[in-house]
Each structure stands twice: as structure tokens, then as C-alpha cells.
């Protein structure tokens, strides 16, 4: 295509944007320092050397390009306003960047558009007395945030108690600051939204995990999140981005609160760290989408959907400034891992983003299994505290159940106990509930219908008495349900077995032998093992030991005679 796009800023985002443009034969010129990462991969000498805050350099770039965009928002918007008035195209609109540059103005703009976000107050001097007044409104803790030039945690300071007020006042000196009400979030989410000439589209909702206020991991899609909440996050992101002028990709960060309310945290008017996963996981990446949006090229909505789950790990400079080569060697040996290095040299500085790796797999559980060795190597090399990628961890370290074991009465518990012992042996997190299909039908229906959104993957249901629980559970969920017929006081459990196997077409329920909760647990483990390599290995080890046990018994029987064997067995 006969277009030239000029990019203000040539860091890693500009580099990956240039890679997307190269595939479409779209020429890209970069305004940044001499050997900026984006310039390293572009075969042209026409780049502009200078600062993306330099009005003269921006004019030079504009003279060579059809469209201007930016990979960073800390740019000179006054010259962009002037250039736009003379016919230069800059996307997104300069007013959008100018508003987002000042984070307090950004929040006020979003608030005026009816977007949910934490309350904030602009500060004048940031004196101790002024901060005391903020505490009277927000209580402790609250956040102090720089209005401009703040990223990766820089420019933010938590005020936990009155003992922090002096420190907070010092923080406010020589900078414009605002105070923000503390957001008690249980997860941080992000959505990449794409504003086109026709409207706003969005990529899936992802979960971001930060360490020292810098994004370390991105899970795509977000883990342990209901479909309804994920959809609400995308709707909120699209509504927020629609409030701004211009076209292109926007990174929308948000908080998921304890009550499942969503609040916008910040918006970036450009591709974003939380969207790197799209390169491998989606038909088109956030960089492809940004390019298409600013040039009015087609973006089919389905091209933003995720083909398979992914986990992205940032490669950050270590505290010692050592080489990242040991980590790269490990990544090269790791299956289904894509490596992106940013050309920032062999030496590192603490916290600097040197690259990232993305692991994709058929399921999130498998992707987490694959990424965990890289997290371990990286944490060891960088001297950071290990951070597990295990999907079964919730806030506070509590495990999220993967199997729900339900019964209509506690009299069924002895039948289920051997199966629960198997789950304990395999270290599979589970929850046990008493919920009757007849005495508490509304509780049963609510629990089962929401089980999948809480991380449950398989349901084991005891069929005792009237034996309706497995079938009713299956009617309220798309999860696999395994019935365990319980031997009752009459009919020896045959009625329970028949009740399960005679379910109507369209409502499948698996079953095991009467009273055999061990097989129910093993079947549930096999289902999990389809996507969880650890559990699959444990199931295989269980089968191997059973094989050895039978062989050993056969050996003892052959070595003696059947009578002595029976005597030893008692």
C-alpha cells in the first residue's frame, strides 16, 4: 500500500507496530533517538533523529508522512494542534492525547461521560494540612498520583495512615498531583479497544498481574472470571474509548472490586503492554488493528477474537543489571513459546522492559503449566520473589476449587469419602456442599448454574434417596456431571443407578458403580487431565501403581499356593 506512517516514539511498541506495517508493505518512519528499537528493524535512512517532544522534529516527520501516530502519550500536543489545522492527519486526535496526558483531566473527562472510576481530588500545594483534608473525605488509605509523566508505578504513592502524610507532602513538591480514593480490587483487568471510523471494537478481557507496580504477567483470557463480568469489562472499555476523539487502539486498564464492580483505572491512547498477547493469540494483533484503524482499513470484528489462550511474561531488567541470556536460553527450550526482544542491548537496568515471551496452548491450564518454568527461571535470575502461575490460587493464597462434590444429605458423605481422599492425594482443589434438589432447590440451582464462572470444571453429585441431584445439576450447567449412586436402605442403590442412566436425551450424566466414589474422583481427574499435565501424570501414576499391585499379588500367589495365600489375606 502506498502509504507512509510516521510514529512519534521508537520503543518496543513502535518496533512491533513497524513489524505489522512491514507485512503490508506500508512504510514507517520513526522519530526518536539514533538507535531506537523500532529503527533497528526498518530498512530506511529517512528516520528523524530527535525527541518526540521536539516541535521542530515533529514538523520534519509530518512533512514526510501521510498519517502520524504515537507509541507514547508524552508528546508535544501543541505542535500537533497546529499541524492538524494545516491538514496533517494525526491519530488519535491531538485533543485526546492532550486530555489523557494529564491523568486528572483524563479522569474528569471520563467522569463527565458517565464512566465508573474511583473518586479523585486535585491538589493545590499538597501540604500536610491539605492531605489531612483529603483523608477526611477518603479516609486511609488513599493514593497520591502525579498528573503527568507517570507510568509503571512511577509517580504514584500510597498514603496508608497519618504517619505517611509528611512523606506525601514531600512527594507533592515540584509536581502536579491529585489524590484518589483507594480501590479495594481483587484483580486488575485490561481490554484493548479499537476505535475506527465506524465505531469501537474490543479484544477479549485479560487479567494483569503487577510486581513492584510493573506489569509482569498477562493471562488471556482473564482467569476465574464469569462470562458476564468479562463482557461487562469489554462494554465499559468501549464506552470509555467512545468518549474520546480520533481512531486507533486504546489500552484500557481497570479494577475488579470485591463486590464485582468494575472501575476504570487508566487509559492509554496507543497499543499497550497488556495487548502483546494478541500477536500470537488472535487473528490480528493490536498493532495490526491500530494500523488498520488509522488508515481506515477493514477490521472484521471476529479477527479480534482469541484463537487460543495465552500467558505473556515481561522480561524485565534485573536488580543486578545482569544479562537476560540465561532466561532466553530457557525460553528457547520451552515448547509453544514465542520470544520478542526489543533490541535494548545485553546489559539491563532494574525494571526496564527488555522483551517479552508469550506461551499459547489449547487451554489456560496447559498454558500456565508451560509458562511456570520460565517464571521460575526468570525469578531466580532476577532475584525477585517467585510468583506462581497456578490457576487455582485466589486472593490470599486460597485455592480455587476445580471440582464440586455435592450431596443432598450428610448421610451420603461416607459414600463420597473415599473419592474425596483420592482428590486429596492428587492435590486437586475441591469444594464439598450439601444442597438438596428437593429441600433447597433454589440454592442447588444457583450454586450449579454459577459453578463454571467460579472455576469449577467438574461436578460429582451423590444420588441417594430420590436420586434426582445428578440429573438436576446437569440440567443447570454445561459442566460434566458424574453421578455416584448411593446404596440406600431399600433397593440397594439400584433405583439411584437407574435414575442416573435414564436421563432424557440432551441432559447427559455420567455414572459409576453403586457406592464407587473412587471411580468418580478418578474420572473427574481424567477430565481435568485433558488440559492439566500435572493431574494427567498423577492419574497415570495411579494406574501404574495399580498395575504393579496386581502383578505383585500374582507373583505371591504363584510362589506359594492358593490356600496359604488366603490364610495370609485373612
Helices and strands as residue ranges (DSSP letters): E 4-8, H 12-23, E 27-32, H 37-40, E 48-49, H 55-64, E 67-70, H 77-85, H 94-101, H 103-112, E 120-122, H 128-138, E 142-146, E 156-159, G 162-164, H 165-172, E 177-181, E 185-196, E 199-202, E 206-211, E 214-220, H 227-242, E 248-257, E 262-268, G 273-275, H 278-281, H 286-294, G 301-304, E 309-316, H 325-332, E 337-341, E 353-361, H 364-382, G 395-397, E 403-407, G 410-412, H 413-425, E 430-434, H 441-450, G 452-454, E 458-463, H 469-475, E 480-485, G 491-493, H 494-501, E 510-511, H 517-529, H 533-559, H 562-569
